[in-house]
Each structure stands twice: as C-alpha cells, then as structure tokens.
Amino acid sequence: MLFVLFLMSCSPGSTGPVEISVDYQDIAEPGFMDQTVLIEHGSDRAVIPTMEYTPLDADGAVVPGVEVSTVYGSDRGQLVVGTAGEIDILVFQGERSSEVVDATGTATDVVELDIAPARWVSQPRAFRDGAEVAKFEVFDAVALSNDTSSDVVLRVVCIVWNSPGQGQAQQAEQVDTVVDQVLVGAGDTSLVPVSREFAARTDAVGFGCASVKAHPTLGS
C-alpha cells in the first residue's frame, strides 16, 4: 500500500519540504523478497530518511505489541535513498506478528546529500582465496561493482530467511554484517574482505550465505 508524507529536510541550504513515499509489499512474486518497502522521495539529490514503521492487519488496523525493525537500517538512518528510490526489508516481532500484512511509514528526519546516485541493483559476488565461488560456499571476500556515475559507500549483509507457512510472507530471521562500510568508486569493482565475525561464523558452520545483499549507506 502506498503512503505519502512530507517532512522538511534538515540539510543546510534546503529550499523546501522533501516528499517521502513508502510502498509496502507483503508477499512478492516468486524469486523476489517478501516484506519489502519501497522508499521514494521528491528531491533531486539522495536523501537519508529515518523512518518509523507501523504494522497493520488485513483491515488496515494497527497490530499492537508488534515491533518493526529493518534489514538495511532505514529505521536507524543508515540507508541512502537515491533519486530512483531504494528498498528496505521489514522484520516484525511479537506474538501477533503473523497478523501483519501491511505497513505504513513515517519519516522523523530527512537529510539531503550532495549526491544523486541511481538505485542500487548490483549484487555482491562471493570469492575465496581470490577465486569466485557460489555464495552458498564459505567465502572470505565479496566483489562489489559500482555501475553508477557516483562513488557509493556500501554495506553488505547476509540474510537468513525463515520457512513460512502457506500463504504467509517469508521473513528475515537473522541478519549478519558481511562488510560494514566500503567506498566503491564510480564504474569500479572492489574485492572486499568479509568481517572477522562473519568469517568466523561461516567457517564454523561450513556454509556461506543463501542471500547476500548490498545497500548504499553513509560513510563515517
């Protein structure tokens, strides 16, 4: 469901309100991720929103006692949203989380940046000892290709999905940081070591990751 809200940008030199819209999709087509929210805005520059999400049931009523978090960090001001929009993945926790089929989003803060990157669509490739491997295998580095015209700071995560019942959305039940932050230049490809914590976990279980995703973030 699409919701539109307005919030003043807090960046220096802002000339007016930034329009933020969120469009939640509970169950996607086969092969695509469930429980995603598409965040779009009216600025001609990239923005960093800090979002608050509200879980709704099939009648559009708020589901009490359910906490909403995100995989890419839009609720923590960690997701850079370019001019073409960006997605995040919602996670619902609570006894009544199975009742959630929709969500609204409200921005409590919006920061405009002096960049206008395209929507991030390239995905990491897994490597071990310099050779590309299947992502399910244990890997010690990821290759990140930046096909946009701007330098981009990326965060890479490994998502472990649950096994939902028939007719229910698949949900991220564990998220591990593969790469915390790395700057990839416009048109470049970087081979980046995984974090020590991720390497230790995958070495221990002998398995890499079924779902490795990258998203633009703000460098420290």
C-alpha positions as CSV (number, residue, x, y, z in Angstrom):
1,M,0.0,0.0,0.0
2,L,1.3,3.4,-0.9
3,F,1.6,6.2,1.6
4,V,2.9,9.7,1.1
5,L,4.2,12.1,3.7
6,F,6.1,15.4,3.8
7,L,9.0,16.4,6.0
8,M,11.4,19.3,6.0
9,S,14.9,18.4,5.1
10,C,17.4,19.3,7.7
11,S,20.3,19.8,5.3
12,P,22.0,23.2,5.0
13,G,20.6,25.3,2.2
14,S,17.4,23.3,1.8
15,T,14.7,25.2,-0.1
16,G,11.6,23.4,0.9
17,P,10.0,20.1,2.1
18,V,11.1,16.7,0.8
19,E,8.3,14.4,-0.2
20,I,8.7,10.9,1.1
21,S,6.6,8.0,-0.1
22,V,6.6,4.4,1.1
23,D,5.0,1.4,-0.7
24,Y,4.9,-1.8,1.3
25,Q,4.7,-5.3,-0.3
26,D,3.9,-8.2,1.9
27,I,4.2,-11.2,-0.4
28,A,6.2,-10.7,-3.7
29,E,6.3,-12.7,-6.9
30,P,8.3,-16.0,-6.7
31,G,12.0,-15.2,-6.8
32,F,11.7,-11.8,-5.1
33,M,11.9,-10.8,-1.4
34,D,8.8,-10.5,0.7
35,Q,8.1,-7.8,3.3
36,T,9.8,-5.0,1.4
37,V,9.1,-1.3,1.5
38,L,10.0,0.9,-1.5
39,I,11.1,4.4,-0.3
40,E,10.9,7.2,-2.8
41,H,11.2,11.0,-2.5
42,G,10.8,14.2,-4.4
43,S,14.4,15.6,-4.1
44,D,16.8,15.8,-7.0
45,R,19.5,14.6,-4.6
46,A,20.0,11.5,-2.5
47,V,18.5,11.6,1.0
48,I,18.8,9.7,4.3
49,P,15.5,9.3,6.0
50,T,15.0,8.0,9.5
51,M,11.7,6.0,9.3
52,E,9.2,4.7,11.8
53,Y,7.0,1.9,10.6
54,T,3.6,0.9,11.8
55,P,2.3,-2.7,11.3
56,L,-1.3,-3.1,10.0
57,D,-3.7,-6.1,9.7
58,A,-5.9,-7.0,6.8
59,D,-8.5,-4.4,7.8
60,G,-5.9,-1.6,8.0
61,A,-5.9,-1.5,11.8
62,V,-2.7,-1.2,13.8
63,V,-1.5,-4.5,15.2
64,P,-0.5,-3.8,18.8
65,G,2.5,-5.4,20.5
66,V,4.5,-5.9,17.3
67,E,7.9,-4.3,16.9
68,V,9.2,-3.3,13.4
69,S,12.8,-3.3,12.5
70,T,14.6,-3.2,9.2
71,V,17.4,-5.1,7.4
72,Y,19.0,-2.2,5.7
73,G,18.6,0.3,8.5
74,S,16.1,2.9,7.2
75,D,14.7,3.0,10.7
76,R,18.2,3.9,12.0
77,G,19.2,6.5,9.4
78,Q,21.6,4.1,7.7
79,L,20.0,3.7,4.2
80,V,20.8,6.2,1.4
81,V,17.9,6.6,-0.9
82,G,18.8,7.9,-4.4
83,T,16.6,9.7,-6.8
84,A,15.2,6.4,-8.2
85,G,14.2,5.2,-4.7
86,E,15.5,2.3,-2.6
87,I,14.0,-0.7,-0.9
88,D,14.3,-1.9,2.6
89,I,13.1,-5.2,4.2
90,L,10.9,-5.0,7.3
91,V,11.0,-7.5,10.2
92,F,8.1,-8.0,12.5
93,Q,8.5,-9.4,16.1
94,G,5.8,-10.1,18.6
95,E,3.1,-12.6,19.4
96,R,0.7,-11.1,16.8
97,S,3.3,-10.6,14.0
98,S,1.5,-13.3,11.9
99,E,-1.4,-10.8,11.6
100,V,0.7,-8.2,9.9
101,V,0.0,-7.9,6.1
102,D,0.7,-4.2,5.6
103,A,2.6,-1.3,7.0
104,T,2.8,2.5,6.9
105,G,6.0,4.5,7.2
106,T,6.7,8.0,8.7
107,A,9.9,9.8,8.4
108,T,11.1,11.5,11.6
109,D,14.1,13.0,9.9
110,V,15.4,13.5,6.4
111,V,18.9,14.6,5.4
112,E,19.7,15.6,1.9
113,L,23.1,14.8,0.4
114,D,25.1,16.4,-2.3
115,I,24.9,13.3,-4.5
116,A,22.3,11.8,-6.7
117,P,23.1,8.1,-7.1
118,A,20.9,5.7,-9.1
119,R,19.0,3.0,-7.3
120,W,21.4,0.2,-6.3
121,V,20.7,-3.0,-8.2
122,S,24.1,-4.8,-8.4
123,Q,24.6,-7.7,-6.0
124,P,27.8,-8.9,-4.4
125,R,29.8,-11.9,-5.8
126,A,31.4,-14.3,-3.4
127,F,35.2,-15.1,-3.5
128,R,37.5,-17.4,-1.6
129,D,41.3,-17.2,-1.9
130,G,40.9,-14.9,-4.9
131,A,38.6,-17.3,-6.9
132,E,34.9,-16.8,-7.4
133,V,32.7,-19.3,-5.6
134,A,29.0,-20.0,-5.2
135,K,27.5,-17.8,-2.4
136,F,26.5,-21.0,-0.5
137,E,30.1,-21.9,-0.1
138,V,32.3,-20.4,2.6
139,F,33.8,-17.2,1.2
140,D,36.3,-14.7,2.5
141,A,35.6,-11.7,0.2
142,V,32.9,-10.1,-1.9
143,A,33.3,-8.3,-5.2
144,L,31.2,-5.1,-5.5
145,S,30.7,-3.5,-8.9
146,N,29.5,0.1,-9.0
147,D,27.8,0.7,-12.3
148,T,26.5,4.2,-11.3
149,S,28.1,7.6,-12.1
150,S,28.8,8.4,-8.4
151,D,31.1,7.0,-5.7
152,V,29.0,4.9,-3.3
153,V,29.5,3.7,0.3
154,L,28.1,0.2,0.6
155,R,27.1,-2.1,3.5
156,V,26.8,-5.8,2.8
157,V,24.6,-8.2,4.8
158,C,23.8,-11.9,4.8
159,I,20.1,-12.6,5.3
160,V,18.9,-15.9,6.8
161,W,15.2,-16.4,5.9
162,N,12.6,-18.4,7.7
163,S,10.4,-21.0,6.2
164,P,6.8,-19.6,6.3
165,G,3.6,-21.5,6.2
166,Q,1.4,-21.5,3.1
167,G,0.1,-18.0,2.3
168,Q,2.5,-16.3,4.7
169,A,5.3,-13.9,3.9
170,Q,8.9,-15.0,4.2
171,Q,10.7,-13.1,6.9
172,A,14.4,-12.4,7.7
173,E,15.1,-14.2,10.9
174,Q,18.8,-13.3,11.2
175,V,20.9,-10.6,9.6
176,D,24.8,-10.7,9.7
177,T,27.1,-7.9,8.6
178,V,29.4,-9.2,5.9
179,V,31.0,-5.8,5.2
180,D,30.2,-2.8,7.5
181,Q,31.2,0.0,5.1
182,V,33.3,0.3,1.9
183,L,33.6,3.0,-0.6
184,V,33.4,1.8,-4.2
185,G,34.3,4.4,-6.9
186,A,32.0,5.2,-9.9
187,G,32.5,2.5,-12.5
188,D,34.8,0.5,-10.3
189,T,34.8,-3.1,-8.9
190,S,36.3,-3.7,-5.5
191,L,37.2,-7.0,-3.9
192,V,36.5,-6.5,-0.1
193,P,37.3,-8.9,2.7
194,V,34.4,-10.0,4.9
195,S,34.2,-9.1,8.5
196,R,36.0,-11.2,11.1
197,E,32.8,-12.1,12.8
198,F,31.2,-13.3,9.6
199,A,34.2,-15.3,8.6
200,A,34.3,-17.0,12.0
201,R,30.7,-17.9,11.8
202,T,30.8,-19.3,8.3
203,D,34.0,-21.2,8.9
204,A,32.3,-22.8,12.0
205,V,29.2,-24.0,10.2
206,G,30.8,-24.7,6.8
207,F,28.3,-22.7,4.9
208,G,28.4,-19.2,3.2
209,C,25.1,-17.4,2.8
210,A,22.0,-18.0,0.7
211,S,21.1,-14.3,0.4
212,V,23.9,-11.7,0.2
213,K,22.7,-8.2,-0.4
214,A,24.4,-4.7,-0.6
215,H,22.8,-1.4,0.0
216,P,24.1,2.2,-0.1
217,T,24.8,3.7,3.3
218,L,26.6,6.8,4.8
219,G,30.3,6.6,5.4
220,S,31.6,7.6,8.8
